[in-house]
Every structure is written in C-alpha cells, then in structure tokens.
C-alpha cells in the first residue's frame, strides 16, 4: 500500500469515462483502487479509466 509522509494510506479516485461523462466513480485506498482499476479495465476495455490521487475523506 502506498502511504503518505504521516503514515496514512494514500486515497485514489477511480473513474470510468464514456466520452465526457463519468459512468462510475469510486474513492478508496490505493491498494483497492489498483484492483478496482484492473477490474474496470477488463469490464470496460474500450473506455477511458482514470486512477488519480485525492485528499482523504474526513
């Protein structure tokens, strides 16, 4: 798992894009985000999948 300098886990936002519209949007810790991205790439092979860092939820 990726961690920030304080030892907290890194949070990521994974989205599936259909043109300019996000049809799936999830925010989770980096390990889960990597798995989710891989699953989305299998399911939505022709769509754009993004996995970006975000600030942790409160």
C-alpha positions, 0 to 999 in steps of 0.5 A: 500500500502506498502511504503518505509522509504521516503514515496514512494510506494514500486515497485514489479516485477511480473513474470510468469515462464514456466520452465526457461523462463519468459512468462510475466513480469510486474513492478508496485506498490505493491498494483497492483502487489498483484492483478496482482499476484492473477490474474496470479495465477488463469490464470496460476495455474500450473506455477511458479509466482514470486512477488519480490521487485525492485528499482523504475523506474526513 
